[in-house]
Amino acid sequence: MMVQPVCPEVAAIMSRRKRSRTSNPGSASQRAKRDYRQVRTSLDPVNLLSADQLETIHEASLRILEEIGIEFMGVRARTAFRDAGAEVDDDSGRVRIDRELVTRALASAPAEFTLTPRNSERRMTLGGNHICTASVGGPPRVHDCVRGKRNASLADYHEILKLVQVHDVVHCTGNQPAPPLELPAGTRHLDCYHAAATLTDKCFFNTSIGSARALDGIEISRISRGIGMEEMLAAPSCLTVISVNSPRRFDSEMAEGLMTTAEYGQCSVVTPFTLMGAMTPTTLAGALSQQNAEALSGIVLTQLARPGAPVVYGSYTSNVDMRTGSPAFGTPEYARAVLASGQLARKYGLPFRCSNSASANCVDAQATWEAEMSLWACFLAHTNMVYHAAGWMEGGLCTSYEKFVLDVELLQMMVEVVQPVAMDAEQLAWEAISQVPTGGQFFDHPHTLGRYRDAFYASTLADWRNYEVWKEDGELSATDRATALWQKRLADYREPVLPADRREELDAYVARRRNEITREAQA
């Protein structure tokens, strides 16, 4: 096969591109800056279940609530249910909730709401076709390819916050993405809230293990915004994840945190953590029925605490490896559960939360396919809050710096896919098509030259150079490039300015609460 000669103009363009890509792969990303702050999908959601199947899951869930019930270990939660007409057994903690109570609660829960951090330009809308993301939250260990694996520390926590701040596609900070384990457990949350409120200007998740930790997060967020509590009620800032102890149990501390968050008008994300084969039946229908009953019971409690309180329908249904009992994430079962759960959330008119999950132990092909499987399911299900969107590894036991920037790349690519397609005259490019001769090329046409810098998505991580150039430049893998990228991002970080009076009030609040908690522990 004869290779067609390249015209001089095209050869010159290709030569310039090769030189620039050789000297700085990915440099186009510095020229073509995208705005990933407010993301909306133009795609229709994918429905896994038929209308009849969806109704079957709904009815099975109501039967669980009415006949089997949910255990609420907290007295205050049981009292709220009893006052609302639910059947409560204080000896067992069992609460049976009738469908009329569920219907009333769903009617008062908002379908869409906005959370506003101290930088109002970073506000997030949850509901509809909005897609928001939060960083990984909770892993006790961290890893990077420079310093290896270690217990999470305050220094690590600060670095992850900085990575959250510099990436627009990560919209808020998860709950303690690298909890500082060297600090006292009773006051650790204060250090985490303080850092999130100063090192970022985005929303952050609270730790709602009991009322006190929830209130501390709400107060610190309020102080950072420089507003009063009435305005916090009207324009909320905070999110918290309420994890159900599946099967069918809310411990007292989680129930208290949920009720307090709702009473102060902040957002609760009610999330059953259900692994098929361990905490639910192995069948998807059975798992969804139980998950839905657990989620609905928590959602009802938020509306009993404060009708109209913002609440998100959370899903975390995956499966275990039946050979070992280990959790498995990024699986086909997980993706199917995400799609079906998104349908349930839309049926109830509630914002939806799911996660970017991976079981992989290092940043390799497995980590990538598990993350992509998870993220595609989330985007196709219209997930309004993608939790653990960046950095999650080892089934949630480790936060990875390299995985963080890999996930950022995946998120940015997903966002590009779901953008609407423009169809104006410039996009149809009639003049360019009509002017380029048959068998010609578009490289040097004015339509191309005027757009080539930002015509396409410019990867921050991929290396699109040919094999010889890549080999001569050190044969760096995507993981190698990820290491260099997070280091550069941290070097480029600049702390967002917090007014001095707010910083002073914030410092004083944390100091006072630290002393109070310490005295209480010693009493």
C-alpha positions in Angstrom: 0.0 0.0 0.0 1.5 3.3 -1.1 1.6 6.1 1.6 0.2 9.4 0.3 2.7 12.2 0.5 2.0 14.9 3.1 1.8 18.5 1.8 4.3 21.0 3.1 1.7 22.9 5.2 0.5 19.7 6.9 4.1 18.5 7.5 4.9 21.9 9.2 1.9 21.6 11.4 2.6 18.0 12.4 6.3 19.0 13.1 5.2 21.8 15.4 2.8 19.5 17.2 5.4 16.8 17.6 8.0 19.3 19.0 5.5 20.7 21.5 4.3 17.3 22.6 7.8 16.1 23.0 8.8 18.9 25.2 5.6 19.0 27.3 3.1 16.2 26.9 -0.3 17.4 27.9 0.6 21.1 27.6 -2.6 21.7 25.6 -4.5 21.3 28.9 -2.9 24.5 30.1 -4.2 26.4 27.1 -7.7 24.9 27.0 -9.1 25.5 30.4 -12.4 23.9 31.0 -14.9 24.9 33.7 -16.1 21.9 35.7 -17.7 23.7 38.6 -21.4 23.3 37.6 -22.0 20.0 35.8 -25.2 19.0 34.2 -25.8 16.0 32.0 -27.6 16.3 28.7 -28.2 12.5 28.5 -31.4 10.8 29.6 -31.0 8.5 32.6 -30.7 4.7 31.9 -33.5 2.6 33.4 -32.5 -0.9 34.3 -36.0 -1.9 35.7 -39.3 -1.8 34.0 -42.1 0.3 35.6 -43.7 -2.9 36.9 -40.4 -4.1 38.4 -39.8 -0.7 40.0 -43.2 -0.9 41.6 -42.5 -4.4 42.8 -39.4 -3.2 44.6 -41.3 -0.3 46.1 -44.1 -2.6 47.4 -41.6 -5.1 48.8 -39.8 -2.3 50.7 -43.0 -1.0 52.2 -43.8 -4.6 53.3 -40.4 -4.7 55.1 -41.1 -1.4 56.8 -44.7 -2.4 57.9 -44.2 -6.0 58.8 -40.5 -6.5 59.8 -39.5 -3.0 60.7 -36.2 -1.2 61.3 -34.3 -1.1 64.5 -33.5 2.4 65.9 -31.3 2.2 68.9 -31.7 5.9 69.9 -34.5 6.8 72.2 -35.1 10.2 70.6 -35.5 8.6 67.1 -38.0 6.1 68.5 -39.9 8.9 70.2 -40.2 10.8 67.0 -41.6 7.8 65.2 -44.0 7.0 68.0 -45.3 10.6 68.0 -45.8 10.3 64.2 -48.0 7.2 64.6 -45.4 4.4 63.9 -45.5 1.2 65.9 -42.5 1.2 68.3 -41.2 -1.6 70.5 -38.8 0.0 72.9 -37.5 -3.4 74.2 -36.2 -4.5 70.8 -35.8 -1.0 69.3 -38.0 -2.1 66.4 -40.0 0.5 64.5 -42.7 -0.4 62.0 -43.5 2.4 59.6 -46.8 2.4 57.6 -46.9 3.6 54.1 -48.9 6.7 54.8 -46.1 8.0 57.0 -43.6 7.3 54.2 -45.8 9.1 51.7 -46.1 12.2 53.9 -42.3 12.3 54.4 -41.6 12.0 50.7 -44.0 14.8 50.0 -42.1 17.3 52.2 -38.6 16.3 51.1 -37.2 18.7 48.5 -36.5 17.4 45.0 -33.7 19.9 44.5 -31.7 22.2 46.7 -28.4 24.2 46.7 -25.5 24.1 49.1 -23.4 27.2 49.5 -19.9 27.2 50.9 -17.9 30.3 51.9 -17.1 30.9 48.3 -20.5 31.2 46.7 -19.1 30.5 43.3 -18.5 27.0 44.5 -22.1 26.3 45.3 -23.6 22.9 44.5 -27.1 22.1 43.3 -28.3 18.5 44.1 -31.2 17.1 42.2 -32.5 17.0 38.6 -29.7 16.5 36.1 -27.0 18.1 38.2 -23.9 16.0 38.9 -21.7 16.9 41.9 -18.7 15.1 43.2 -17.0 14.6 46.5 -13.5 13.3 47.3 -12.8 10.0 49.0 -13.8 10.0 52.6 -12.8 7.8 55.6 -9.8 5.5 54.6 -7.5 5.1 57.6 -4.4 4.8 55.4 -2.8 6.7 52.5 -0.4 5.8 49.8 1.7 7.5 47.2 4.5 6.2 45.0 7.0 8.5 46.6 6.5 7.9 50.3 4.7 4.5 50.2 1.8 3.4 52.4 1.3 4.8 55.9 -1.3 5.6 58.5 -3.1 8.8 57.6 -1.8 11.9 59.4 -2.8 15.6 59.6 -0.1 16.4 57.0 -1.7 13.9 54.6 -5.1 15.2 55.3 -4.0 18.8 54.5 -2.5 17.6 51.2 -5.6 15.8 50.1 -7.6 19.0 50.9 -5.3 20.9 48.7 -5.8 18.5 45.9 -9.6 18.9 46.3 -9.2 22.7 46.1 -7.1 22.8 42.9 -9.4 20.5 40.9 -12.6 22.1 39.8 -14.2 18.7 38.9 -14.1 17.7 42.6 -16.8 19.9 44.0 -16.5 19.2 47.7 -14.5 17.4 50.4 -15.5 14.0 51.6 -15.7 13.2 55.3 -12.1 13.0 56.5 -10.4 11.7 53.3 -7.2 11.0 55.4 -8.2 11.1 59.0 -5.3 12.3 61.2 -5.0 9.2 63.4 -2.2 10.7 65.5 -4.7 13.2 67.0 -7.1 12.4 69.9 -10.2 10.7 68.6 -12.6 12.8 70.6 -11.4 16.1 69.1 -10.0 15.0 65.8 -13.1 16.2 64.0 -12.4 19.8 65.0 -9.0 19.8 63.3 -10.6 18.3 60.2 -13.4 20.8 60.0 -10.9 23.7 60.7 -8.6 22.5 57.9 -11.5 22.0 55.4 -12.9 25.5 56.2 -9.5 27.2 55.7 -7.6 25.2 53.1 -10.6 24.9 50.8 -13.5 27.3 50.0 -15.8 24.4 49.0 -18.5 22.5 50.9 -17.3 19.7 53.1 -18.9 16.7 54.7 -19.5 16.6 58.4 -18.9 13.7 60.8 -22.3 13.0 62.3 -21.5 10.5 64.9 -23.8 12.0 67.5 -25.3 15.5 67.8 -22.1 17.3 69.0 -19.9 16.5 66.0 -22.7 17.4 63.7 -23.2 20.8 65.4 -19.5 21.5 65.4 -19.4 21.1 61.6 -22.5 23.2 61.1 -21.1 26.0 63.3 -17.6 26.0 61.7 -19.2 26.1 58.3 -21.4 29.0 59.4 -18.4 30.9 60.9 -16.4 30.5 57.7 -19.2 32.0 55.7 -19.6 34.9 58.1 -23.3 34.5 58.5 -25.9 33.9 61.2 -27.7 30.6 62.0 -30.9 31.8 60.4 -29.2 32.3 57.1 -27.6 28.8 57.5 -31.1 27.4 57.9 -32.3 29.2 54.7 -29.1 28.6 52.7 -27.5 25.4 53.9 -23.8 24.5 53.5 -23.2 21.1 55.1 -23.6 17.5 54.1 -23.3 14.4 56.2 -23.4 10.7 55.4 -25.7 8.6 57.6 -24.6 5.0 57.1 -27.2 2.4 58.0 -25.9 -0.6 59.9 -27.4 -3.1 57.5 -29.3 -5.2 57.8 -32.0 -2.9 59.2 -30.4 -1.0 62.0 -29.6 2.6 62.9 -27.3 3.0 65.8 -28.1 5.7 68.3 -25.2 8.0 67.3 -26.0 8.0 63.6 -29.7 8.6 64.3 -28.8 11.5 66.6 -26.5 13.0 63.9 -29.2 12.6 61.3 -31.8 14.3 63.4 -29.5 17.2 64.4 -28.4 17.8 60.8 -32.0 17.9 59.7 -33.2 20.1 62.6 -30.6 22.7 61.5 -31.7 22.5 57.9 -28.5 20.9 56.6 -28.2 18.0 54.2 -28.3 14.3 55.2 -27.2 11.6 52.8 -29.0 8.4 54.0 -26.9 5.5 52.7 -27.5 1.8 53.5 -24.1 0.0 53.1 -25.4 -3.3 51.7 -23.1 -6.0 50.2 -25.1 -8.8 48.5 -24.3 -12.1 50.1 -23.3 -10.6 53.4 -25.7 -7.9 54.5 -28.5 -8.6 52.0 -29.6 -11.6 50.0 -27.4 -12.5 46.9 -30.2 -11.5 44.5 -30.4 -7.9 43.2 -34.2 -7.8 43.8 -33.8 -8.8 47.4 -30.9 -6.4 48.0 -32.7 -3.5 46.4 -35.9 -4.1 48.5 -33.9 -4.1 51.7 -31.7 -1.1 50.7 -34.8 0.8 49.8 -36.6 0.1 53.1 -33.5 1.2 55.0 -33.1 4.4 53.0 -36.8 5.3 53.3 -36.8 4.9 57.0 -33.9 7.3 57.4 -35.5 9.7 55.0 -38.7 9.7 57.0 -36.8 10.5 60.2 -35.2 13.6 58.6 -38.7 14.9 57.7 -40.0 14.1 61.2 -37.1 16.2 62.6 -37.7 19.1 60.2 -40.2 18.9 57.4 -38.5 20.1 54.2 -35.0 19.4 55.4 -32.7 18.6 52.5 -32.1 14.8 52.2 -30.4 12.6 49.6 -31.3 9.0 48.7 -28.1 7.1 49.1 -27.1 3.7 47.6 -24.1 1.6 48.3 -25.2 -1.9 47.2 -22.4 -4.1 45.8 -21.5 -7.7 46.3 -18.9 -9.8 48.1 -16.4 -12.2 46.6 -18.1 -15.4 47.7 -14.7 -17.3 47.7 -13.2 -15.0 50.4 -16.1 -12.8 51.8 -14.2 -9.7 50.7 -16.1 -6.7 49.4 -16.0 -6.3 45.6 -16.5 -3.0 44.0 -16.7 -1.7 40.4 -18.5 -5.0 39.5 -21.4 -5.6 37.1 -23.6 -6.2 40.1 -22.6 -2.8 41.5 -23.3 -1.0 38.2 -26.7 -2.7 38.0 -27.6 -1.7 41.6 -26.6 1.9 40.8 -28.9 2.1 37.8 -31.8 0.6 39.6 -31.2 2.8 42.7 -31.2 5.9 40.5 -34.7 4.9 39.3 -35.9 4.5 42.9 -34.6 8.0 43.8 -36.3 9.5 40.8 -39.5 7.7 41.6 -39.5 9.4 45.0 -38.4 12.8 43.6 -35.2 12.8 45.6 -31.6 13.7 44.8 -29.4 10.5 44.4 -26.0 9.6 45.8 -23.7 6.8 44.8 -20.0 6.2 44.6 -16.8 5.7 42.6 -15.5 2.5 44.0 -12.6 0.2 43.5 -11.2 -2.9 45.2 -7.8 -2.8 43.6 -4.8 -2.6 45.8 -2.6 -0.5 43.5 -3.2 2.0 40.6 -3.2 -0.5 37.7 -5.6 -1.7 35.0 -8.0 -3.2 37.7 -8.2 0.2 39.5 -9.0 1.9 36.2 -11.7 -0.5 35.0 -13.4 -0.7 38.4 -13.4 3.2 38.6 -14.7 3.5 35.1 -17.4 0.9 35.6 -18.5 2.7 38.7 -18.4 6.2 37.2 -20.3 5.2 34.0 -23.0 3.7 36.1 -23.2 6.9 38.2 -23.4 9.2 35.3 -25.9 7.1 33.4 -28.1 6.9 36.6 -28.1 10.7 37.0 -26.2 10.5 40.3 -26.4 13.9 41.8 -23.7 13.3 44.4 -20.8 11.0 43.3 -19.1 10.3 46.6 -15.6 8.9 46.9 -15.2 10.3 43.4 -11.4 10.8 43.6 -8.8 8.8 45.6 -10.6 5.6 46.8 -8.6 2.4 46.9 -8.6 -1.0 48.5 -12.3 -1.1 49.0 -12.1 2.1 51.1 -9.2 1.2 53.3 -6.7 3.5 51.5 -6.6 7.0 49.9 -4.2 7.0 47.0 -2.6 10.2 45.6 -2.1 8.6 42.2 -5.6 7.3 42.1 -6.9 10.8 43.0 -5.5 12.3 39.8 -6.4 9.3 37.7 -10.0 9.7 38.9 -9.9 13.4 38.2 -9.0 12.5 34.6 -11.8 10.0 34.4 -14.3 12.5 35.8 -13.3 15.2 33.4 -13.7 12.8 30.5 -17.1 11.8 31.7 -18.2 15.4 32.0 -17.1 16.1 28.5 -19.2 13.1 27.2 -22.4 14.4 28.8 -22.2 17.9 27.5 -24.9 19.0 25.0 -24.0 18.9 21.3 -24.0 22.4 19.6 -25.6 22.6 16.2 -25.1 26.2 15.1 -23.7 27.3 11.8 -20.1 27.5 13.1 -20.4 23.9 14.4 -21.8 22.6 11.2 -18.8 24.1 9.4 -20.4 24.3 6.0 -17.8 26.6 4.6 -14.9 24.4 5.6 -16.5 21.3 4.2 -17.3 23.1 0.9 -13.9 24.7 0.6 -11.6 21.7 1.3 -11.2 19.8 -2.0 -12.0 16.1 -2.4 -9.1 14.1 -1.0 -7.7 17.2 0.8 -7.1 17.9 4.5 -8.4 20.3 7.1 -5.2 20.9 9.1 -4.5 24.3 7.6 -8.1 25.5 6.9 -9.0 28.7 8.9 -11.9 26.8 10.6 -9.3 24.4 12.1 -6.6 26.9 12.8 -9.0 29.1 14.7 -10.0 26.2 17.0 -7.1 23.7 17.2 -6.0 24.9 20.7 -9.2 23.9 22.4 -11.1 21.9 19.8 -10.9 18.6 21.8 -10.5 17.5 25.3 -6.9 18.0 26.4 -5.9 15.3 28.8 -3.9 16.2 31.9 -2.6 12.6 32.2 -2.5 10.8 28.9 0.6 10.6 26.7 -0.5 10.6 23.1 3.0 10.7 21.6 4.3 7.9 19.4 6.1 4.9 20.9 9.7 6.1 19.9 9.2 9.5 21.5 7.6 8.1 24.6 10.4 5.5 25.0 13.2 8.1 24.6 11.5 10.3 27.2 11.7 7.6 29.9 8.9 5.2 29.2 6.7 6.7 31.9 3.5 4.8 32.7 0.2 6.6 33.5 0.9 5.9 37.2 4.4 7.6 36.8 2.8 10.6 35.2 0.1 10.7 38.0 2.9 10.9 40.6 4.4 13.9 38.8 1.0 15.5 38.4 -0.1 15.4 42.1 3.3 16.8 43.1 2.9 19.7 40.6 -0.7 20.3 41.8 0.5 20.6 45.4 3.3 22.9 44.4 0.8 25.1 42.5 -1.7 25.2 45.4 -2.6 28.6 46.9 -4.7 28.9 50.0 -8.0 30.7 49.5 -8.2 33.9 51.5 -10.4 33.7 54.6 -11.1 37.2 56.2 -9.1 37.7 59.3 -12.1 38.2 61.6 -13.6 34.9 60.5 -10.3 33.1 61.0 -10.0 34.6 64.5 -13.6 33.5 65.4 -12.9 30.0 63.8 -9.7 29.5 65.8 -11.5 30.6 69.0 -14.4 28.2 68.5 -12.1 25.2 67.9 -10.0 26.1 70.9 -13.1 26.4 73.2 -14.7 23.2 71.9 -11.4 21.3 72.3 -11.2 22.3 75.9 -14.9 21.5 76.6 -14.6 18.0 75.0 -11.3 17.3 76.9 -12.9 18.3 80.2 -15.9 16.2 79.6 -13.7 13.2 78.8 -11.7 13.7 82.0 -14.8 14.1 84.2 
